[in-house]
C-alpha cells in the first residue's frame, strides 16, 4: 500500500465517508493480484472533450450540456443543467451515448478534478451533451462493462495519479489527461464477472454481505467495523475540536475584557493607566513626524460609543490599532520571473502565514541580492507583526497574524510580498498581547464586514486594519494577561494532543486492514 493511495482514500472520505473508498481499495487491490491489468486508454473506443455549443439561434437544436456541478456522487443531476444549442451535425457528434463516462477535467476545487460518473439512459436521462470542461470516455464494450469501469474510476486507485501529480504541480486545477489515461485497471476477462463484482460491491454498501470468489469478504467486514469506528471518532473529534475552539475564544474574551486579571489589578492599584501610555506614544509619533523620520498618516476617525463592543476596566483605554502602530508596510509585488528557488533573501507570501505560525518551508521563494537592495523598504525585522490581507469570504481564512521573532531570521533575510501587511508597533506595546487581541471575533468582525473583492475572493484594506479597535491595558497588565492566557492555552493544547492521539490510533487500525489486503500472499475466500 502506497502513501499516495492512503491520501486518495482520505480525499474520497471527505465526501463519501471511509467505508466505500476502503472497500473499493481492498476489492481492486485483490483483483489486481488475480487478473492482468490494462491501461485505461486501451479499453476505450473513444475519448474526447465536450462542447459548450452556442446560444439559441435559427436552425439550432437544444440539449442540456452537463458541467461539473451536474456530476454528483453516484448520479447526474439534470435539474440545473444549462440548455445549449447545436447544429444537427454538432448534436450528432457531441450527443452522449448510454454507457459514456463523464470525468471532470477542470474545476476550482482540487478534490473534484478527476471525479467521474456513468451516463445511463436507463435512468430516463434526456438526450444530452457535456461541456468543454468535461472529458467523455466511451468504453470498449467488447472488453469492459461500463458499470465496472465506472466503479473502478471511483476507487482510490483511480486517484493515485492526482495525488502524485499534486506533489510536483502547484495548485493543480486541470486533469492530466495523459496520466489519467495511463491508469492501470485490473480487468477480469469475462464481462459477466465484471458485472457481478459491481453488484457485490453495491450489495455490501447496502449492508448485504455476500461471499464470493473474487475477494476476501472477511477483510471487507473488518474494514467496515474499523471505518465505522473511525467515522464515529471523527464526529466526536470534530465536536471536541469545536468545543475547544469555543473555549479558546472564551479565554481570549475573558482576557481582553480584563476579567482574567481582575485580582492582578486589585493587587496593583498604583499601576500607570493606559491613558499615559497612549499620550507618550502620540508624543513620540509627533516628534518623529516633525523630524521627518515618520510619514504622517491620515487621521483616524474618533471612536464612537456605538462601535465599542464591550466594557473595559478602569485604567484601560479604547484606541485604534493605528494609534499604537508606528509604521504600516504593504508589501512588494515581486514578479514571478524574479523569483529564485534558493538564496538568503526569502519572500514571505500569504501561503506562508498561518495563525501564529510562519511556515517558511512551504513553497519557499527567494530574490537576488540586487532586487533585495532595490526593495529594501519591504525588508522585515524581528518584532514585526504580519497579517494576511486576502482570502475567501466564506472561510474567513484571512486576517491571520504572526509575530516575527529572531528564530525566523536564522540564516536568512525576509522580505514582504504584496497582500501581506506588516505592523511595527511602539516599543511600549507588548506584542504578544496584541497578537492575542487580534484573534478576538468582536474586534475582527468589522474588518471582515469591510472586505471587498470579486467572486469569493476577499480583500481587506490598510484603512480597515488601522481602524481595528483595541482595548488597551497598562503595559504591566498586558504582560500579566499574556502569562495567564498562555497557561490556559497549554491545557487546551494538551486536550488537542489527546484528540489527535485517538485519531492516530484509529488511522493505524485502518492502515493495518489495508496492509493485510494489500499483502501479496493469497487470502482465504
N, C-alpha and C positions, 0 to 999 in steps of 0.2 A: 504494500500500500504506500503510495507516494504522498508527500505533504500537499502537493497540488490537488490530489483527489480529495483529501480531507477538507481543504479550503473550499473546494467545489461543493461538498456536502453542506458546509456551513452557509455558503451563499444561498443554496436552494432552501435550506431550513428556515431562512428568514421569512419566506413566503408560504412554504408548504408544511412546516413542521419537520421534525427529524426522521420520522419513520419511513416515509416514502422515498426520500433520497437514499437512506441507508439500505432499504430493501432493494432498490434498483441497483445500487452499487454492488451488493452481495450477489444478486442474480447474474448481472452481466460479467462480473469477475469470474464466477464459476462457469458460466457459459464460455468465457474466453479460454478456460482451461480444457474445455471439452470439444470446442469447434474451432475451425480456422476462421481468421478474420479477414475482411476485405475493406479497402478504403471506401469511404462514402461516395467519392466520385465514381467508383467502378460499379456501383449498384444503382445508378441513376440513369434514366432515359434522357433527362434534360435538367438543366439548372439555369435560371435566368433572373434578372431583376424585374420588378413590376413596372407599371406605368401609371402616372397620375392623370392621364387623359387631358381633357380640355373642359372649359366652361361650356355651358349649354349653347348650341348652335344648330342651324338648319342641317338636316340630314344626319345628325349625330344620335347615337343610341345611348340610353342611360344604363349605368351599372354601378353598384356600390364598390368603392375602391378601399380595400381594407388597409388600415395603418396599424402601427404598433399598439395604440390604446385599444384596438378592437381584438387583439390577440390576447385572450385570457389564459389562465392556467386550467387547461383541460377543455376549453371551448373557444368558439369565436362569437363575439357579440356584434350582431348586425344592427342593433338599435341606434347606435350613434355613428355608424359608418357613413361617410360623406359620399353622395352620388356624384359621379363624374361622367363625362360624355366622350364617346368614341365613334369613329367611323366603323362601318360593318367589318372592314378588313382588320382594323385595330382590335375590335372586340373579339373577333375570332382568334387573333394571335394571343391576346392577353387574358382571355377568359380562363378562369381556374377550372380544373378538372377534378372529379372525385378522386381522392387519394393524394392530391398535392399536399405538400407540407410547407407551411409558411414560416420563415425564420426572420426575426428582427435583425437587420444588419446595421442599423444606426439609431441611437437613442441617447438622450441626455442622462439616463440612469445606467450606471455601469452594470448592474445586475440584470438588466433586461436585454442587453446585447447578446444575441445567440438564443434567445427564448424562441420556442417553436410550437406549432400546433397544426394538427391534421385538419384539412378541409374535406368535409364529407357531406355529399348531397343527401345522405341518409338522414341527416339532421334537419331536413327541409330547408337547406341553405339555398338562398336565391342565387341566380347567376351573378357572379362577382368577379372583380379583378383585384389586384393588390397594388399598393403604391410603390414608388421607386425606392422607398426605404426598406423594402421587404425583399428577401431572397426567396424564390419559389423553387422547391425541389420536386421533381417528378420521378418517383421511384420506378425502377425496372421491375415490373410485377413478375417477370419470369424468375427473378432471383429473390425478391424480398416482399413480404407482406407489408403494405403501408402502415398498418397499425403497429407492427413490430418495430419498424424504423422510427415511427413517431415515439414509441415507448423508449427506445434507446436514446433518442435525441433529447429526452427529458431526464436522462440519467446523469449522475455526476461525471461519469467517464466522458460524456459528450461536452463537458465544460472545462476539462483539463487544459485544452488549448488556450482558453481565455485566461485562466489563472496564470499559466506560464507566460502568456503574452504580456500580461499586466506587470510582470517583473521587469520587463525591458522597455515598455512603452508607457509614457506618462499620460494619464488621462484618457485611456482607451475608450473611444466612443463609437467605433466602427468595427464591423465584423471583418476579421482577417479571413477572407473567403478561401484563399488557398490553404491556409492552415486548417480551416473548418472542413473543407472537402477532403483533406488528408486524414481525417479522423478514422481510426480503425474500428470496425464493428464486428463482433463475434456473430457468425451467421450460420445457424443450423440449416442444412441444405433443403430440408422439407419445409415448404411454406405452411403446411398444417401444424408442424411443430412450432414454428414461429408464432402462429396464431394462438396455439394452446398456451405458450409461455405468457403471452399478454393476458389471456383470460385468467391464468393462475395468479399473476401479479394483481390484477383487478380484484379477484376474489379475496386475496389476503388483505388488500387495502380496505375491503368492506368487512373484514373480520371473519371470513370463512377460510379456515386453514386447510389446504389440500396437499396431501402427499403427492410427490411427483418424482420423476426420474431425471429431472433437469438440474435441480439444485437442492441443497441440504435445507429442508424445512425447519430443522432444529435451530440453525443459525438465524433464520428469519424470525423465529419465535423469541429467541434471546434478544435479537435486535429490537423487537417490539417492546419487550419489557424494559430494556435499558433506555430506549428512545422515550418511552412514556415517563420514566423516572427523570430523565434529563430535561424533558419539557416542563414537568412539574417544578423541577428545581429552577429552571429558567424563569417561570412565572413567579416563584417565590423570591428568587434573586432580584427580579425587576421590582417586585413590591418592596423588598427591603431597601433596594437602592433608592427608590422613590422616597421612602421614609427618611433615609439618610440625607438625601438632598434637602428635604424639608427641615430636618434637624440642623443641618449646616446653616441654612438660611435663617432659622430661628436664632441660632447662636450669634450670627452676624447682626441680626436685628437687635438683639439684646445689647450687644457690644456697642454698635454705632449709635444707639439711643442713650447710651450711658448707664443702662440698668445693670450691666455686668460689673461695673466698678463703683457702684453706689457706696460700698463700705470703704473703698480706697479714698473717695472724696471726703468721707467723714473723718478719716484718719489724716487727711492732708488739707485742712481748711485754709491754709495760707498760701496755697499754690497760686502762681501768677495766672490771671484769667486769660482766656484766648484772645480777648479784645486787644490786649497789649501786644501779643504776638502778631496779630494782623496789622496793627499800627506799625510795628517795626518792619514788617515785610513791605508794606506800602511805601514807607520812607526809603527803604533800600532800593526798590524799583524806581522811584522818582529820581534818586541820586544817580543811578546807572543810566537812566534815560537822558538826564541832563548832561552826563559825561559822554553821551553818545556810544555807550557800551552796550546798550539795550535798545531795541527798536520799540517805539511807543505802539501800544495795541489799541484797537477800537474799544471805547469804554463799554464795560459790561452793564447790562440792564440791572436796575435796582431790584432786589428781592422783594416780592410782594407776599402778603400773608397767604394768598390763595395757593402759592407754589409750595409752601412749607408742608412736607408730608407727615411730620410728627414733632412732638415736643422734645426739647433737649434740656439737659440740666443747667442750672445757674453756673456761670463761669465759662460756658461753651458759647460759640458764635456760629451762626449760619453764614457761609460765604460761598462764592462760586469757585470752581476749580481754577479758573483763570486768575483769581485773586491771589492764590498761593503758588502759581506757576510762574517761573521766571522766563522761560522760553519754550515755544512750541515749534517743533520741526515736522514738516510734512512729507519728507522723503524724496528720493530722486527717481526719475523714470529711466532706469537703465534699459538700454536696448538689448534685445536678445543676442544680437551679433557681437556685443561686447562682453558677454558672459563667458567665463572660463570654467573649466572643470576642477581646477585646483588653484592654490595660491594662499597668500597670507591675508588678503583683503576679502572677507566674506560678506555677501549681501544678505541682509535679513529680510525675508519676504513674508507675506501673510501666512503662507502654509507652515512657516517655522514657529508660529506663535500659537500656543495653546494656553488655556487658563493656568497661570502661574508657572508655565513651562516654556522654555525656549528649546525647540528641537533642531539644533544646528546640523545634525547629521541627516535630516530629511531633505532630499533634493538640494544638496549644497550648491551654491553658486558663488563665483568669485570674479573680481575685476582686477585689471592690471594696476601696477603702481602708478602709472601716469594718469589713468582715469580716477584712481583713488585720490590723487592730489588735486585733480580738476574738480572733484565733487566733495572736497573736504568738509563742506558745510553739512553733509549728511553723515559724517562720522559720529558714531555713538561712543558713550563712555559709561563706566560704572555709575550706578545711581539713576540712570535714565529709566523712565517708565514707558514701555511701548504699548500701543493699543492698535488693534486691527480696526480698519475703517470701512471694510467691505465684507459682505457675507450674504446670506439668504434670509429673506423676510420670515419665512415660516420657521426655520430652525433657530433663528436669532444666534447664529454662530459667528457673531462679530462683537466688537467692543470687548474682546479678550485683552487682558492686561498681564504684563510680566515685568518684574523688576530686574534690571541687569545688575549682575554682581561681578566681582573680579574674576570669578571662575569662568564666566562666559568669554573672557578675553584672553584665555590661555593660548599662547602661540598664534594669535590672530588679531586682526583689527576688524571691527564690524561697521558696516555701512547700511543705511536705512533705505529700503526700497519704497516706491510710491504706494499709497494707501496703507502705509504703516505710520501711525502718528507717534510722536515722542514728546513726553513732558519732561522738563527739567525744573524740578521744584526748588523752592527756597530751602537752604540747608537746615532751617529750624522746623521743617515738616518731617515727621517720622514716616518715611516712605512705606514701610510695611503696614502702617496703619492705613494710609491712603489706598494701598492695593486692596485691602480688605473692604474699605468703604465702597470701592468701585465694583464690588460684587453684589451690593445690596439692591434688590429689584426696585424698590420705590425710588431710588436715586437714578437708576438707569432707564426706567420706563419712558421718561420724556425724550431720551436720546433715541430709543427705538421708534417712538412715535414720529420723530422728525426725519426719519430715514427717507431718502429719495432713491430713485433708480427705475430701470425698466424691468419688465417681467418679474422674476422673483429675486433679482439681484438688488440688494440694499446697500446704500452708501450713506455714511454719516459725515457731517462736516466738522471742520475745526471749530466753528462757532458753537455747534451743539455740544461738543466736548468741553469747551471752556466754560459753558453755561451750566454744567452739572453742579447741582447743589451739594455742598459738603458740610456736615455738622462737625465743626472743628473744636476738639477739646484742647485744654492746655497741653503743652508739649510733654510734660511728665506723665500726664494721664494717657496720652497716646501710646507711650511705651508700655504702661501697665495694661492697657486694653489688649495690645498685641500678645503679651505674655499669657493672659488668661484665655484668649481665643485659641492660641496655639496649643495650650494644654488640653482644651476640649476637643480640638481637631485631631489631636493624637489619638484620642479614644475613638473618634469616627474612623480614622484610618485603620485602626485595629479591627473594627467591625467590618470594614470593606475587605480587609485581608481574609477574614473568616468566610465571607460570602464567596470570594474568588477561590478559596481553597476548596469549598464544596463543589463549585462548578468544575474546577480542575479534576477533582476525583471522579465526577460523573463522566467527564470527557475521556478520561483514561479508561473507564469501563467500556465506553462506546468504541474506543480505538481497539481495545482488546478483542471485541467481537469482530471488528473489521479485519484485524490482523489474522484471526483464525480463518475467516472466509477467504482471505487472500493468500493463505499458505498454499504452496504448490502441491502438497500432498493431497490425495483423494479423500473425500469425505463419505461417510455412510449416507445413503439416500433412502 
